[in-house]
Amino acid sequence: MAESSRVLVTGASGFLASHVIHQLLHAEEYHVRGTVRDINNEKKTTPLRVLHPEAKYPLELVQADLLEPDSWISAVKECDYVIHVASPFPSAPPKTEDEVITPAVEGTKNVLEACAKSGTVKRVVMTSSVVVIYNGNQDKGYMLTEKDWAVLESCAPYEKSKLLAEQSAWEFVKNLPDEQKFELVVMNPGYLIGPIFHGSSCTSMEIHRRMLQKEMPMLPKLQLPICDVRDAATAHIKSLTLPDTPGNRFIITAGSMWMREFAQTLEREFKSQGYTIPTKYCPKFGLRVMSLFDKSIKSIIPLVGKVVNISNEKMVKELGITPIEMEKSIIDMAYSLIDHGFVKKTKEYNEPKNDENGC
């Protein structure tokens, strides 16, 4: 690998992308370029510029929008690799599913088309999601792997957008003429948690925030596949150059955890620090009643009580990643949110003994 290899990271200010950029800069092996929708938005760009101010190759930021094809032509120029992370992740149910499906699918096509025309891009590592594997398959009675695909009819708009975007990416690359072909690798991470870098809110912090601030008095009986954002970032970067990753999908997860176990992990660490964490499940009929007033609850009702049985064997064996323990990921994110002001500090709050978050 040449020292001057250039990597483009799309959606640079996002939760996962900021960790990808952080690790790339610290590796000091790549020129790193990141895309943002508005280059003049200091709230988004300033946290990125201070990720590693003394990096061997300073971070370059450029402006690009998923629905503006021409913006990607210049964004991918002279890049050897592209890590395509950008995708809409709504914090509330969209008015129509097209609000998330169109930018996810068309945006992915726009990025890949620019890569095909670039003449320099060798490989694209794309962020999908584990939901495109397990949704609708939870009752199959066997361990789900990268060979499985979600059932489209069982998917809410966000899940559908990820499923259609990934499928369109594989189809796009398959149909490319030989002179435009590049390699494609897809990452399928679970529910991303861990310390935050960027200065703005992200959907991944909502469960933590609501539990710690008691905005969630009871819990839905959900099982979540947990993925530490640091593991996900490492997986993306390793997949850039490993010889056997092209043409593959990789489930990135440490395992699955029920919401009560999630809450109990927070309770053990933070109850003595003045935080009251809900640990009781809400009956299913209660969720149905609440869904009349909160549309975001409606989409989770079909998932209540469903076991998410998925394998991370490929991640461990082929990418060489031993996942960070789920309990550590949960606690690290909580301290990070408190320290960044997204969750209020109590009088009893104690700073973590050592700063392993790098935040």
Secondary structure, 3 states (H helix, E strand, C coil): CCCCCEEEECCCCCHHHHHHHHHHHHHCCCEEEEEECCCCCHHHHHHHHCCCCCCCCCCEEEECCCCCHHHHHHHCCCCCEEEECCCCCCCCCCCCCHHHHHHHHHHHHHHHHHHHHHCCCCEEEEECCCHHHHCCCCCCCCCECCCCCCCHHHCCHHHHHHHHHHHHHHHHHHCCCHHHCCEEEEEEECEEECCCCCCCCCHHHHHHHHHHCCCCCCECCCEEEEEEHHHHHHHHHHHHHCCCCCCCEEEECCEEEEHHHHHHHHHHHHHHHCCCCCCCECCHHHHHHHHCCCHHHHCCHHHCCCCCCECCHHHHHHCCCCCCCHHHHHHHHHHHHHHCCCCCCCCCCCCCCCCCCCC
